[in-house]
């Protein structure tokens, strides 16, 4: 394992990816329905599907694993053939996760007067943003661009 090749961008994205996975287990929503004898409860990302349901959960998990995987590949000095730079994939994964978590914040799993957002979803949003930032910083540190990552001409 050669940690000298791991840049701050890789570390930021990888750690944020691990924390994003953990944040999915923390409560994202709280339900309070006073009309039904004060019925209340809470749910994490998996208990309360909300925006795009289980598909969003799977995509968010895949985005987090992409960030963690890129850190592991760079740290282990492995040669992996990818269609684009690993940091570019990480930046795209972070942007995707950010949009999905934000969608979960806006389109809550129920009527807004009964649902309140909890710490877990805000933390997940922050981690998704940090994955995107870490991927972008990694791209800058490696000299990669989205044009070259997509097969465009070198600069």
N, C-alpha and C positions, 0 to 999 in steps of 0.2 A: 504494500500500500504506500503510494507516494503522495503524501499530503501537500507537497510543495506545488503541485499542479492545480490544487484546489484553490480557487479564487474566492474572495468574499461573496461574490455573486452566487457561486455554487453553494457555499455554506448557507447563505440567507435563504435561497430557494429550497434547499433540502430540509433544513430545520423547519421552515414554515410549512412544508409539505407534511412532515410528521405531525406537527401541531394541528394542521388542518384535519388530518385523520382523527386525532384525539378530540378535537372540538365537535366533531359530528356526534359524539357520544354524550355531550353535555346538553342540557336543556336549551332549545332554541325558542320555544313558544310556551306561553302560559295561557290556559283557557279559564275564563271566569264567566259563568252564566248565573246571575243573581236570580233570574226568574224561576229557575228550577232548584229551589232550596239551597242556593249558594253553591251549586255544582262547580268544581274547579279541578284542574289538573295541569300537567305540563308534559312536554314531549321533546325529544331530540330530533335530529334530522331524519331518522328512520321511523320514528313513531308518528310523525306529522308530515306526510308527504308534501303538501303544498304545491308550489310551482313545478310542473313536470314530473312530480312524484318520484318513483323509484328510479326512473331513467336519469334524473338529475343527480340522485345519490351516486349512481354508478359512474357517471361522468366526473363528478367531483372527486370520487375516490381515484379514478384513473388519472386525473390531473395531479393529485397529490403524489401518487406513485411515480408519475413521470418526473416530478421534481426530485424525489428521493432517489430514483434510479439514475438520474443524470449525475447526482452527487457521488453515488457509489461507482459509476463507470469512470468518472474522472479521477476519483481517489484511488481506484484500483489500477489505473493506467491501462485499462482495457481498450482494445480497438473494436468498436462496434460500428457496423455500416448502417447509417441512418440516411433517410432521404434528405435530411437537412441537419444543420448543427443542433446538437443536443440542447444547447442553451436557447436556441430559437424555439425548439419544441417546448421547452420549459416556460418560456415567456408566453407562448400561445396557450399553453395549458393553464397558466396563471390567469390570463385574461378570460379564458373560458370559465374557469371556476369563479372568478369575480362576478361575471355576468349572471351565472346560475345562482350564486348565493344572494346577490342583490335581487334577483327575481323572486327568491324565496322570502326576502324581506318585504317586498312590495305586494306580491300575491300570496298572502298568508293562507293557511289551510282553514278558512272559515271567515265569518263576518268580522270586520275590523273592530267592532264594539266589544266583541267577546275574546279577542286574541291580543296578547301583548308580547313583544319581542323580548327575549332574555339574553343574558350575557353571551351564551354560546354562539348565537348567530352573528353577533357583532364581532366576536373573536374570529370566527370562521371567515368573515368578510375581510378582516385585516390580514389574516394568513394568506388568503387567496391573492390579495393585492401584493403582499410581500413576495409571493412566488413569482408573480409577473415582473416585479421590480428586480428580484434576484436573477431571473432569466435574462432580462434586458441588460443588467450590469455584467453578467457573464458573457453576453454577446459582445459588449463593448470591450471587455477585458481580452477576449479572444480575437477581436477584430472581425467578428461575423456580422452580417447584415441580413435583413429579411430578403433582399434581392438575391444575394449569393446563396442564401439558404434555400430559396425556391428554384435555384438552377439558373439564375440570371448571370450576366457577364461579370467577371471580377472587376473590382474598382481599380 
